[in-house]
Amino acid sequence: DRNRDRENRERGGERGGERGGRGGDRGGFDRSQIMERIMDRYRENLGFSVAEWKVVQPKVQAVMDNRISGASGMMSMFGGSRRGRGGSSSDEKTPSSKLRDLMEKENPAKSDIKAKLAAYRTERKASEAKLKKAQEGLRQLLTIKQEARAVLAGLLD
């Protein structure tokens, strides 16, 4: 595995030195390979066999997905992680992107700010609830030692 990684670097990445591509190859990185390595590290750190991991991995993935989803909303409020104006790769406007767009106007009405802020807070609470549910699903499969490791790894609060 390490030899293959070294060979890829020497060749300039998997796409023959091509950089900055779209999709899974951003700057020479393959998202699926990175996620696979992250999951392998979690499996090893938490001490699961490959067979056990088949049950646990979807729970870890759910926690990660919910963490990323919640963080991307906050990042978009500060101008980061935006694809286009919508704050996500879809054309659907989220409450966070609607609030951000409103705040870019010179003098938005207070009533509009209050309404968009309320919708944003509702979205955040729903995201937090989904994350808590995903974390609890994972926690139920862990020993206390694994739970401690998951907290240290940032999977659990």
N, C-alpha and C positions, 0 to 999 in steps of 0.2 A: 504494500500500500504506500509506504513512504518512498520506495523506489519509483513507483508510478507517478507520485506527486512531484518528485524531483525531475523526472523525465518531462513531465508536462511543463514545469517552469522553464526548463532548458529549451523546450520547443516554443515557449511563449504562450502557453495555455493550450487548452484542448482544441482551439480553433485555429491553430497554426500561427499564433501571434496576433490574431485579430483582437482588438480591444474595443470596449465601449459598445458592444452589441446590445440588442434588445432582448427582452424575454428572460430566459434563464441564464444568459451569459452577460452579466453586467460587469464590465471591467475585468473579464477573464474569470469570473466566479460563476459557478453553477449552483444555484440556490438549492436544488435537490441534494447535491452532494454535501453541501454545508449542513443542511438540516439532518441528513443521515448521520454525519459525524457528531452533531450536537446530541442527537438521540442515542447514539452509541455511548457517548460520554455519560449521559444521564443513566443509562442502563448499567454501565460499569460502576458509577459512583453510588448508585442506589443498591447495587449488589443483586441484580436480577439475572437469572439464567435467560437464555434466548427464548425458551418455551414460556417462562413466566412473563417475559417482556411483551409477548404477543397480546396478553390481557391488559397489561399496565400501559403500554405505549399509547393507545388511543386516549387514555385519561391525561397523560402528560401532554399530548398534542393539543387536547382541548384547553388545558390551562395555558399553554404557550399561545395558542390562537387568540384566546380572550385577553391575555396580557398585551399582545401586539395590537389588537383592535382598540383597546382602551388607550394605549400609549399613542397610537397614530392620531386619534382625535385631539389629544392634547398638543401633539407636535404641530398639527395643522393650525392650531390657534396662534402659534408663534411663527408661522410662515414656513415651517419645515414639512417635509414629507408630503408635498402637494404634487399631484399629477394633474396638470391643468388647473382649473379654478375650483373644481369640486371637492378637493381634498382626498379623493380616492380614485381608483382606476375606473370606476363606473361613472356614468353621467348623472347618477342620483345625487341630489344635494342632501347632505346630512345636516342636522341641527348645528353642529360645530362649524361647518362651512357656511351655512346661512348667517350665523352670528358673525363670523369673520368677515364675510362680504359686507354685512351691514356696517360693521365697525370701520371699514375702509372708506365709507362715505363721509363727506365733510361734516354734516350736521344731522345725524340720524335722530329721529323722534324718540323721546324717552319711552313712549309706549311700545314702539317697535323693539327697542333694546330689551325692555322688560319681557316681552313676549318671546323673543329669540333666546334670551338668557334662561327663561323658564324651560323652554324646549330643550336647550342644551343640558341643563341640570337633570332633567328627566332622562335624557339619553345616557348621561354619565351614570346615574343611579342604576339604570337597567343594565348597563355594561358591567358595573361593579357586582351586581347581583348574579349575572351570568358567570363572572370570574369566580365568585365565592362558591357557586354551585359546582363548577368544574373542579375547583380545589378540594371541595369536600368529597367529590367522587374519587379523586386521586387519594386523598388522605385515608379513605376507608380500606384501601388496598395495601397500605404501608404499615410496617412495624414502627415502633417509636424511634428506633435508630434511623430507619429510612426516612421517617418524617423529619427528623432533625436535619438530615442531609438535604432533603428537599427544601427545607426552610433556608438553609445556608446557600443553596443553589438558586434561590429566588423563585422557586416553583410555588411554594406555599408561604402564607403570611404567618 
